[in-house]
Amino acid sequence: MLKTIRNAWKIEELRKKILFTLFIILLYRIGNAVPVPYVNVALLQEYFSQLQNTVLGLYNVMSGGAFSSATIFALSIQPYINASIIMQLLCIAIPALERMQKEGGEEGRKKIASITRYATVGIALLQGFAYYMLIRNNGYLEQSGVWEAIVIIMTFMAGSALIMWLGEQITEFGIGNGISIILFASIVSRFPNSIINMFSNLAAGS
């Protein structure tokens, strides 16, 4: 494996793609550390520490911990994944979309991709609103009002759209499928904390 990496690094084109991919991952991790305004992050993290074995805990793992910190990338790539699944089902259920996908060639695929992007934004808006309501109803907002709600929800939506764009940049100019790379980076980023927690629990006898 190391020999393969060394050989790939010697090829200038591959080296540029590797560096570009690493740069996008770095940007993604930076975004995961920037919280949205008006949220009491400390109380929110304490709340999520009790939900590790729930669906929300799994969502937090897939977001690389961004979900429990209410960062700008809190929704991660879930809206895009949901939109892609919905589009695949619709392409089977709606003949016009099926023809566009199978017979439209490159132009048809571009239209499907464009519809998926719009669907991603719509789903991110709904999920952003749901997450805002979760935060508000549990009293984790430092300020509560219409303006604060708009800022938080739109930030979540914009962050999800930006992740989708970053993934597309990796796919086009980097290495591999961008969305898969970002998901992989999110999950791997949780490994250090998981290992530390594991040893802490062992030391405590739990």
Backbone as CSV, one residue per row, in Angstrom:
resi,resn,N_x,N_y,N_z,CA_x,CA_y,CA_z,C_x,C_y,C_z
1,MET,0.826,-1.202,0.000,0.000,0.000,0.000,0.866,1.260,0.000
2,LEU,1.890,1.275,0.889,2.785,2.428,0.953,3.557,2.609,-0.351
3,LYS,3.931,1.482,-0.964,4.647,1.554,-2.233,3.756,2.149,-3.313
4,THR,2.470,1.770,-3.306,1.515,2.312,-4.276,1.364,3.820,-4.104
5,ILE,1.293,4.259,-2.842,1.162,5.694,-2.561,2.397,6.445,-3.022
6,ARG,3.573,5.867,-2.761,4.818,6.514,-3.192,4.879,6.639,-4.705
7,ASN,4.486,5.574,-5.396,4.497,5.613,-6.862,3.515,6.638,-7.403
8,ALA,2.338,6.726,-6.770,1.335,7.703,-7.195,1.829,9.126,-6.960
9,TRP,2.571,9.322,-5.853,3.066,10.658,-5.514,4.090,11.160,-6.540
10,LYS,4.793,10.214,-7.181,5.812,10.596,-8.168,5.200,11.122,-9.462
11,ILE,3.938,10.781,-9.716,3.253,11.247,-10.929,2.649,12.608,-10.641
12,GLU,3.051,13.616,-11.398,2.662,14.993,-11.100,1.154,15.185,-11.088
13,GLU,0.450,14.620,-12.070,-0.997,14.801,-12.160,-1.704,14.198,-10.945
14,LEU,-1.271,12.989,-10.566,-1.875,12.347,-9.400,-1.545,13.106,-8.117
15,ARG,-0.323,13.630,-8.037,0.078,14.392,-6.865,-0.799,15.631,-6.695
16,LYS,-1.094,16.306,-7.802,-1.963,17.483,-7.748,-3.375,17.111,-7.290
17,LYS,-3.865,15.961,-7.791,-5.202,15.523,-7.394,-5.254,15.155,-5.914
18,ILE,-4.199,14.507,-5.422,-4.149,14.133,-4.007,-4.122,15.382,-3.137
19,LEU,-3.274,16.355,-3.502,-3.171,17.589,-2.724,-4.483,18.368,-2.761
20,PHE,-5.144,18.385,-3.920,-6.427,19.090,-4.030,-7.473,18.432,-3.129
21,THR,-7.508,17.100,-3.137,-8.458,16.373,-2.298,-8.205,16.648,-0.817
22,LEU,-6.941,16.636,-0.417,-6.591,16.920,0.977,-6.966,18.353,1.355
23,PHE,-6.806,19.280,0.417,-7.163,20.678,0.677,-8.668,20.828,0.899
24,ILE,-9.466,20.149,0.089,-10.924,20.206,0.256,-11.335,19.588,1.591
25,ILE,-10.694,18.465,1.956,-10.995,17.830,3.248,-10.646,18.772,4.390
26,LEU,-9.532,19.502,4.254,-9.137,20.475,5.275,-10.197,21.567,5.423
27,LEU,-10.677,22.080,4.290,-11.740,23.093,4.325,-12.987,22.545,5.010
28,TYR,-13.313,21.306,4.705,-14.487,20.675,5.312,-14.323,20.560,6.821
29,ARG,-13.134,20.156,7.268,-12.909,20.009,8.711,-12.921,21.370,9.411
30,ILE,-12.434,22.405,8.737,-12.496,23.749,9.317,-13.949,24.176,9.494
31,GLY,-14.761,23.922,8.457,-16.184,24.256,8.544,-16.888,23.503,9.658
32,ASN,-16.412,22.295,9.957,-16.998,21.499,11.039,-16.716,22.087,12.420
33,ALA,-15.774,23.018,12.477,-15.413,23.611,13.761,-16.011,24.999,13.971
34,VAL,-16.772,25.492,12.989,-17.348,26.840,13.071,-18.824,26.734,13.454
35,PRO,-19.191,27.092,14.685,-20.595,26.962,15.108,-21.475,28.065,14.540
36,VAL,-22.747,27.762,14.379,-23.697,28.792,13.962,-23.932,29.727,15.149
37,PRO,-24.337,30.956,14.905,-24.560,31.892,16.025,-25.818,31.560,16.823
38,TYR,-25.890,32.132,18.019,-27.071,32.108,18.896,-27.328,30.753,19.557
39,VAL,-26.405,29.796,19.440,-26.625,28.469,20.030,-25.659,28.257,21.190
40,ASN,-26.167,27.741,22.298,-25.334,27.387,23.440,-24.742,26.000,23.169
41,VAL,-23.551,25.978,22.605,-22.938,24.732,22.144,-22.629,23.792,23.309
42,ALA,-22.191,24.334,24.443,-21.828,23.491,25.591,-23.027,22.667,26.075
43,LEU,-24.180,23.313,26.217,-25.379,22.595,26.653,-25.833,21.591,25.598
44,LEU,-25.703,21.964,24.329,-26.119,21.067,23.248,-25.249,19.817,23.218
45,GLN,-23.941,19.972,23.389,-23.044,18.816,23.407,-23.331,17.905,24.598
46,GLU,-23.650,18.514,25.723,-24.008,17.718,26.907,-25.272,16.897,26.649
47,TYR,-26.219,17.503,25.930,-27.463,16.801,25.578,-27.173,15.627,24.648
48,PHE,-26.310,15.840,23.657,-26.015,14.773,22.696,-25.148,13.671,23.289
49,SER,-24.426,13.981,24.345,-23.625,12.943,24.992,-24.512,11.842,25.571
50,GLN,-25.790,12.156,25.796,-26.738,11.175,26.319,-27.456,10.412,25.200
51,LEU,-27.180,10.783,23.951,-27.894,10.192,22.819,-26.970,9.425,21.881
52,GLN,-25.857,8.919,22.397,-24.865,8.269,21.540,-25.411,7.034,20.841
53,ASN,-26.327,6.311,21.476,-26.842,5.059,20.912,-28.198,5.234,20.234
54,THR,-28.510,6.467,19.839,-29.773,6.746,19.155,-29.508,7.127,17.702
55,VAL,-30.596,7.381,16.969,-30.471,7.809,15.569,-29.721,9.132,15.477
56,LEU,-29.993,10.043,16.419,-29.291,11.322,16.423,-27.804,11.127,16.697
57,GLY,-27.472,10.136,17.527,-26.064,9.835,17.774,-25.369,9.330,16.517
58,LEU,-26.068,8.485,15.750,-25.518,7.992,14.482,-25.339,9.145,13.498
59,TYR,-26.324,10.040,13.457,-26.238,11.212,12.585,-25.020,12.045,12.966
60,ASN,-24.769,12.156,14.253,-23.621,12.934,14.721,-22.308,12.300,14.285
61,VAL,-22.232,10.967,14.338,-21.023,10.263,13.897,-20.782,10.506,12.412
62,MET,-21.833,10.431,11.607,-21.700,10.602,10.161,-21.360,12.039,9.777
63,SER,-21.621,12.966,10.697,-21.273,14.367,10.423,-19.914,14.723,10.996
64,GLY,-19.223,13.745,11.594,-17.921,14.019,12.176,-17.989,14.839,13.447
65,GLY,-19.107,14.757,14.163,-19.280,15.502,15.398,-19.842,16.898,15.202
66,ALA,-20.070,17.286,13.951,-20.567,18.643,13.676,-22.016,18.822,14.127
67,PHE,-22.790,17.745,14.089,-24.208,17.835,14.428,-24.404,18.215,15.890
68,SER,-23.619,17.619,16.779,-23.776,17.898,18.207,-23.216,19.260,18.592
69,SER,-22.427,19.865,17.701,-21.857,21.189,17.979,-22.583,22.298,17.237
70,ALA,-23.597,21.933,16.442,-24.378,22.900,15.659,-23.477,23.815,14.842
71,THR,-22.550,23.205,14.097,-21.661,23.991,13.244,-22.341,24.254,11.904
72,ILE,-21.657,25.006,11.051,-22.248,25.337,9.753,-22.410,24.102,8.875
73,PHE,-21.655,23.045,9.173,-21.762,21.796,8.415,-22.500,20.716,9.214
74,ALA,-23.372,21.132,10.126,-24.049,20.187,11.018,-24.865,19.136,10.262
75,LEU,-25.497,19.542,9.151,-26.335,18.600,8.405,-25.508,17.641,7.565
76,SER,-24.229,17.939,7.424,-23.296,17.100,6.672,-23.826,16.826,5.252
77,ILE,-23.616,15.605,4.764,-24.024,15.275,3.397,-25.364,14.541,3.356
78,GLN,-26.036,14.453,4.502,-27.295,13.707,4.551,-28.358,14.254,3.591
79,PRO,-28.546,15.572,3.479,-29.539,16.067,2.516,-29.243,15.623,1.083
80,TYR,-27.954,15.616,0.716,-27.593,15.189,-0.646,-27.857,13.696,-0.832
81,ILE,-27.506,12.899,0.163,-27.749,11.457,0.066,-29.242,11.177,-0.047
82,ASN,-30.036,11.863,0.779,-31.492,11.680,0.722,-32.045,12.096,-0.642
83,ALA,-31.558,13.234,-1.161,-32.020,13.710,-2.463,-31.654,12.725,-3.566
84,SER,-30.461,12.151,-3.492,-30.022,11.182,-4.507,-30.890,9.934,-4.487
85,ILE,-31.217,9.455,-3.284,-32.071,8.269,-3.159,-33.467,8.559,-3.699
86,ILE,-34.005,9.721,-3.354,-35.336,10.102,-3.843,-35.346,10.182,-5.355
87,MET,-34.293,10.768,-5.950,-34.230,10.893,-7.414,-34.135,9.523,-8.078
88,GLN,-33.382,8.604,-7.472,-33.291,7.257,-8.043,-34.653,6.565,-8.037
89,LEU,-35.403,6.762,-6.963,-36.738,6.163,-6.888,-37.694,6.824,-7.884
90,LEU,-37.585,8.143,-8.019,-38.451,8.866,-8.951,-38.140,8.501,-10.401
91,CYS,-36.871,8.215,-10.684,-36.501,7.815,-12.049,-37.118,6.471,-12.422
92,ILE,-37.435,5.676,-11.413,-38.116,4.399,-11.666,-39.627,4.609,-11.762
93,ALA,-40.145,5.504,-10.927,-41.600,5.698,-10.840,-42.147,6.621,-11.928
94,ILE,-41.352,7.585,-12.395,-41.826,8.570,-13.379,-41.173,8.289,-14.730
95,PRO,-41.946,7.895,-15.722,-41.389,7.530,-17.036,-40.556,8.641,-17.672
96,ALA,-40.984,9.891,-17.533,-40.249,10.998,-18.148,-38.833,11.101,-17.587
97,LEU,-38.709,10.944,-16.279,-37.378,10.987,-15.670,-36.550,9.764,-16.056
98,GLU,-37.219,8.627,-16.179,-36.511,7.411,-16.577,-35.948,7.548,-17.982
99,ARG,-36.763,8.123,-18.899,-36.280,8.334,-20.267,-35.132,9.334,-20.284
100,MET,-35.252,10.377,-19.459,-34.195,11.382,-19.395,-32.881,10.762,-18.927
101,GLN,-32.981,9.860,-17.969,-31.789,9.223,-17.415,-31.155,8.233,-18.394
102,LYS,-32.000,7.448,-19.097,-31.484,6.382,-19.958,-31.198,6.837,-21.381
103,GLU,-32.026,7.730,-21.880,-31.913,8.102,-23.293,-31.381,9.517,-23.511
104,GLY,-31.300,10.272,-22.442,-30.883,11.670,-22.587,-29.390,11.863,-22.737
105,GLY,-28.616,10.799,-22.526,-27.171,10.906,-22.649,-26.588,11.826,-21.584
106,GLU,-25.502,12.501,-21.934,-24.823,13.396,-20.994,-25.721,14.544,-20.559
107,GLU,-26.513,15.064,-21.505,-27.413,16.171,-21.187,-28.478,15.740,-20.189
108,GLY,-28.995,14.532,-20.363,-29.994,14.013,-19.439,-29.432,13.835,-18.045
109,ARG,-28.207,13.317,-17.968,-27.574,13.130,-16.650,-27.326,14.465,-15.962
110,LYS,-26.976,15.480,-16.757,-26.765,16.807,-16.182,-28.066,17.375,-15.608
111,LYS,-29.177,17.143,-16.306,-30.475,17.621,-15.813,-30.867,16.906,-14.511
112,ILE,-30.616,15.580,-14.483,-30.910,14.818,-13.270,-30.058,15.340,-12.110
113,ALA,-28.786,15.605,-12.389,-27.887,16.128,-11.355,-28.348,17.498,-10.873
114,SER,-28.847,18.319,-11.808,-29.329,19.650,-11.443,-30.562,19.557,-10.548
115,ILE,-31.486,18.660,-10.895,-32.688,18.460,-10.071,-32.291,17.965,-8.680
116,THR,-31.290,17.068,-8.631,-30.818,16.546,-7.345,-30.265,17.667,-6.484
117,ARG,-29.560,18.616,-7.096,-29.009,19.742,-6.331,-30.134,20.573,-5.717
118,TYR,-31.150,20.882,-6.520,-32.283,21.659,-5.989,-32.999,20.900,-4.879
119,ALA,-33.136,19.581,-5.070,-33.778,18.759,-4.039,-32.944,18.757,-2.761
120,THR,-31.621,18.761,-2.909,-30.730,18.802,-1.749,-30.958,20.067,-0.933
121,VAL,-31.065,21.200,-1.634,-31.297,22.473,-0.943,-32.640,22.453,-0.213
122,GLY,-33.671,21.908,-0.873,-34.993,21.829,-0.252,-34.993,20.942,0.988
123,ILE,-34.354,19.783,0.889,-34.288,18.868,2.031,-33.458,19.480,3.156
124,ALA,-32.365,20.161,2.795,-31.534,20.820,3.809,-32.324,21.898,4.542
125,LEU,-33.194,22.588,3.824,-34.032,23.614,4.451,-34.974,22.982,5.473
126,LEU,-35.594,21.864,5.107,-36.501,21.167,6.023,-35.751,20.614,7.233
127,GLN,-34.598,19.990,6.983,-33.831,19.422,8.085,-33.257,20.519,8.977
128,GLY,-32.858,21.639,8.360,-32.368,22.769,9.142,-33.442,23.320,10.058
129,PHE,-34.669,23.400,9.544,-35.791,23.862,10.362,-36.066,22.891,11.504
130,ALA,-36.034,21.581,11.195,-36.279,20.565,12.228,-35.209,20.629,13.316
131,TYR,-33.952,20.816,12.908,-32.869,20.889,13.882,-32.989,22.157,14.732
132,TYR,-33.389,23.253,14.093,-33.601,24.499,14.844,-34.690,24.302,15.903
133,MET,-35.782,23.642,15.528,-36.871,23.405,16.479,-36.401,22.524,17.646
134,LEU,-35.562,21.531,17.341,-35.007,20.679,18.394,-34.186,21.518,19.375
135,ILE,-33.349,22.400,18.848,-32.510,23.248,19.692,-33.370,24.212,20.501
136,ARG,-34.346,24.822,19.842,-35.184,25.818,20.516,-36.053,25.190,21.597
137,ASN,-36.675,24.062,21.275,-37.596,23.427,22.226,-36.886,22.906,23.473
138,ASN,-35.585,22.610,23.335,-34.828,22.124,24.491,-34.119,23.251,25.231
139,GLY,-34.306,24.483,24.763,-33.756,25.636,25.469,-32.270,25.852,25.294
140,TYR,-31.734,25.495,24.101,-30.299,25.638,23.878,-29.944,26.869,23.047
141,LEU,-30.879,27.780,22.911,-30.614,29.027,22.192,-30.249,30.131,23.172
142,GLU,-29.240,30.907,22.827,-28.870,32.061,23.651,-29.810,33.231,23.382
143,GLN,-30.310,33.306,22.145,-31.308,34.305,21.774,-32.349,33.620,20.907
144,SER,-33.604,33.981,21.084,-34.678,33.340,20.331,-35.572,34.399,19.696
145,GLY,-35.750,34.296,18.392,-36.589,35.237,17.664,-36.634,34.868,16.199
146,VAL,-37.381,35.622,15.429,-37.533,35.326,13.997,-36.200,35.475,13.278
147,TRP,-35.477,36.564,13.579,-34.203,36.789,12.887,-33.210,35.675,13.206
148,GLU,-33.126,35.288,14.468,-32.220,34.214,14.869,-32.578,32.909,14.175
149,ALA,-33.884,32.636,14.074,-34.331,31.411,13.392,-33.912,31.412,11.931
150,ILE,-34.095,32.540,11.261,-33.724,32.641,9.840,-32.227,32.426,9.652
151,VAL,-31.432,33.087,10.504,-29.971,32.968,10.392,-29.518,31.526,10.594
152,ILE,-30.035,30.875,11.636,-29.613,29.504,11.936,-30.027,28.540,10.827
153,ILE,-31.284,28.606,10.406,-31.780,27.676,9.387,-31.069,27.886,8.056
154,MET,-30.898,29.143,7.645,-30.231,29.427,6.372,-28.756,29.037,6.418
155,THR,-28.132,29.166,7.588,-26.735,28.747,7.716,-26.600,27.244,7.564
156,PHE,-27.504,26.497,8.202,-27.493,25.039,8.040,-27.674,24.659,6.565
157,MET,-28.626,25.305,5.898,-28.902,24.990,4.504,-27.705,25.323,3.616
158,ALA,-27.126,26.508,3.828,-25.979,26.921,3.027,-24.784,26.000,3.251
159,GLY,-24.597,25.568,4.502,-23.505,24.655,4.794,-23.652,23.329,4.074
160,SER,-24.871,22.814,4.026,-25.121,21.556,3.324,-24.887,21.710,1.824
161,ALA,-25.334,22.834,1.261,-25.112,23.093,-0.166,-23.619,23.221,-0.466
162,LEU,-22.875,23.840,0.448,-21.430,23.988,0.253,-20.726,22.640,0.295
163,ILE,-21.154,21.756,1.199,-20.575,20.413,1.250,-20.817,19.676,-0.064
164,MET,-22.029,19.807,-0.605,-22.348,19.183,-1.885,-21.402,19.692,-2.977
165,TRP,-21.162,21.002,-2.990,-20.266,21.599,-3.977,-18.835,21.115,-3.787
166,LEU,-18.382,21.035,-2.527,-17.031,20.546,-2.251,-16.871,19.105,-2.733
167,GLY,-17.898,18.289,-2.511,-17.856,16.914,-2.984,-17.750,16.834,-4.493
168,GLU,-18.481,17.701,-5.182,-18.418,17.717,-6.645,-17.042,18.152,-7.136
169,GLN,-16.408,19.055,-6.407,-15.057,19.495,-6.786,-14.054,18.353,-6.647
170,ILE,-14.197,17.555,-5.587,-13.308,16.398,-5.431,-13.524,15.409,-6.563
171,THR,-14.792,15.147,-6.889,-15.097,14.206,-7.967,-14.501,14.664,-9.293
172,GLU,-14.552,15.975,-9.553,-14.092,16.500,-10.839,-12.587,16.710,-10.891
173,PHE,-11.998,17.210,-9.814,-10.585,17.593,-9.858,-9.696,16.786,-8.915
174,GLY,-10.308,15.991,-8.038,-9.521,15.231,-7.078,-9.519,13.745,-7.375
175,ILE,-9.548,12.961,-6.302,-9.482,11.506,-6.427,-10.742,10.878,-5.857
176,GLY,-11.372,10.005,-6.632,-12.524,9.251,-6.155,-13.815,10.051,-6.152
177,ASN,-14.845,9.449,-5.553,-16.147,10.083,-5.425,-16.121,11.059,-4.254
178,GLY,-16.383,12.330,-4.543,-16.233,13.366,-3.528,-17.106,13.170,-2.314
179,ILE,-18.378,12.813,-2.523,-19.297,12.623,-1.402,-18.836,11.478,-0.506
180,SER,-18.354,10.402,-1.120,-17.858,9.267,-0.339,-16.607,9.647,0.456
181,ILE,-15.732,10.441,-0.164,-14.514,10.890,0.514,-14.870,11.729,1.739
182,ILE,-15.832,12.639,1.585,-16.232,13.503,2.695,-16.881,12.676,3.815
183,LEU,-17.717,11.709,3.442,-18.329,10.841,4.451,-17.259,10.043,5.194
184,PHE,-16.293,9.531,4.456,-15.193,8.781,5.053,-14.405,9.660,6.025
185,ALA,-14.119,10.896,5.602,-13.373,11.830,6.460,-14.150,12.131,7.737
186,SER,-15.472,12.250,7.635,-16.302,12.529,8.807,-16.227,11.397,9.821
187,ILE,-16.351,10.165,9.329,-16.350,9.011,10.229,-14.972,8.810,10.855
188,VAL,-13.919,8.921,10.047,-12.558,8.716,10.537,-12.189,9.766,11.587
189,SER,-12.708,10.983,11.422,-12.374,12.057,12.366,-12.846,11.754,13.777
190,ARG,-13.791,10.817,13.929,-14.308,10.450,15.253,-13.443,9.396,15.937
191,PHE,-12.529,8.765,15.191,-11.729,7.687,15.759,-10.897,8.113,16.977
192,PRO,-10.154,9.228,16.923,-9.345,9.606,18.097,-10.180,9.755,19.368
193,ASN,-11.310,10.465,19.290,-12.169,10.629,20.465,-12.723,9.295,20.944
194,SER,-13.088,8.441,19.985,-13.636,7.129,20.353,-12.603,6.293,21.095
195,ILE,-11.352,6.339,20.625,-10.289,5.567,21.276,-10.011,6.108,22.673
196,ILE,-9.975,7.447,22.797,-9.749,8.063,24.106,-10.869,7.699,25.079
197,ASN,-12.115,7.774,24.599,-13.259,7.419,25.446,-13.222,5.946,25.864
198,MET,-12.787,5.092,24.943,-12.718,3.673,25.235,-11.729,3.396,26.373
199,PHE,-10.535,4.006,26.288,-9.545,3.808,27.342,-9.983,4.443,28.652
200,SER,-10.689,5.594,28.563,-11.184,6.236,29.775,-12.217,5.347,30.468
201,ASN,-13.090,4.742,29.673,-14.105,3.837,30.234,-13.478,2.584,30.841
202,LEU,-12.443,2.079,30.158,-11.744,0.896,30.705,-11.072,1.228,32.019
203,ALA,-10.460,2.413,32.062,-9.780,2.832,33.310,-10.765,3.019,34.448
204,ALA,-11.986,3.466,34.076,-13.014,3.685,35.098,-13.753,2.400,35.464
205,GLY,-13.478,1.320,34.715,-14.106,0.043,35.001,-15.501,-0.112,34.445
206,SER,-15.877,0.764,33.498,-17.227,0.690,32.916,-17.160,0.060,31.529
